[in-house]
Amino acid sequence: MTGVSAADEVLDVVDRDDRVVGRAPRGEVYARGLIHRCVFVQARDAEGRIFVHRRTASKLVFPSYYDMFVGGVLGAGEAYAEAALREAEEELGVHGLPQPEPLFKFLYEGPGGAWWSYVHEVRCETVVRPQESEVAWHAFLTDEELAGRIAGGEWPWVPDGLEAHRRLAEYRQREA
């Protein structure tokens, strides 16, 4: 998005039922705590390991925190599926990913604000080249390694990602 800062990007503002009720710049959405839309994509490599990364210090929300999802906010008028693929390819630095599979949606309300969060998953079997403006560090971790990092408490995790991770574990148990 050349010439437009992240804070100036226009987002759809939605209500508690995920209906669009207006539009506002991202900076205003965050400053006023307006509900908006976001996608979370769990990316696994060919061996089934999960892409984990530390966000850059320049991020508007949760700078330098760790996350087990790639994703981000939807631009005004953007569909969840469109945003899931765009964000996954951008953050992983790849092209030609399969369309991420939509799993479930929930309203996150916690540190940082409130947003509708649509959780997806995708298999990324190519070499990743994460977007430097988004990702400061990355690795692919097994489920056990990720669980250990979360339980260990040494890494600060984005709270919305932790909530999505918890809900994804519950979702997988119900589906099993």
Helices and strands as residue ranges (DSSP letters): G 6-8, E 10-14, E 20-25, H 26-32, E 36-44, E 50-55, E 66-67, E 70-73, H 80-92, E 101-110, E 113-123, E 135-141, H 143-152, H 159-175
